[in-house]
Amino acid sequence: MRLNLDQLPAALTRGLAGSYLVSGEEPLLAGEAADLIRAAARAAGFAERRVFHVDRSFDWDALRNDTQSLSLFAQRRIVELRMPSGKPDKGAAQLTGLAEQPSADILLLIVADKLDKKSSDAAWVQAIARHGVWVPVRPIGAEALPGWLRARAERSGFELEPAAAQLIADRVEGNLLAAKQELEKLKLLSGGERIDAELALSSVADSARYDVFQLAAAAAAGEAARALHILDVLKEEGREPALILWALLRELRGLWQANERLRLRSSERGGNWSQVSAPSAKALARVATIPLAGLIAEAGRTDRIIKGLAAGDAWSALLGLTAALAGALQPRVVSGRVAE
């Protein structure tokens, strides 16, 4: 049986298989999948655990002896193989046999890195897929990470606002171990309450004289000198460009919604208001003069530069974006479009 990670807990409650293979390139998720299997096995009476680290010099006879030396009084046990390469070489036939003819007293657990196409088609892998359970663990993509963070926070007993989840996702850049640590800190801070972007920022960022929210607010209010000074301080303090861009884009989205409300003469904030800022009175007074579409396009270009997907210097791009938002510089435009 082949299961994804979300299906594993329910499958374990229905009963244990004789063999499990957990493979994947995300250490946190693979480790948690293996933890679930071990916990279910212990609850079912597998009190002993034997761990083997498989490399090129591994003695497969030691594994054979261990799995065949059960006596009448032996405890049921987990036999765990740590096999990063996913290539057992001369031990492949032995693993195939353990999967096809499982022992009631042994639960076989193999933990490996991501398997390539050739390794996935190997006889021992297919034997586990037919007679046991194979859990290929896939990484969490950038677009899915905020949702993953919110769901994990909910399971931990607190609520994470969408803007806070996005901030953490931008901060950890796909490192789920770091994301887990940030959530653990927020759980201590939350006291069961809802976590907003400001509280998340206080947790994930070091304390500083100025913060990214002050930068965005100053730029939106047209305070160019102050905004550029704050940006310079943030650069000197080693703040992450992605975090600064997140705050500027949050402010731009707030201005966009505010401008739309004024244009439509509506008091409704819109469905995604929780993910944007509430502009100050000074910012609202100048919103009609701010080239929002060009600035949002420029923010997209800055994001690509920060991620290494476009040529340019991240801090120079942030400087230009901040200055343009503050009214000290116009977004670069070529033929009606922001220049790439």
Summary of the structure (lengths in Angstrom):
residues: 340
radius of gyration: 26.8
end to end distance: 48.4
largest distance: 84.5
contacts: 1033
relative contact order: 0.09
helix: 56%
strand: 11%
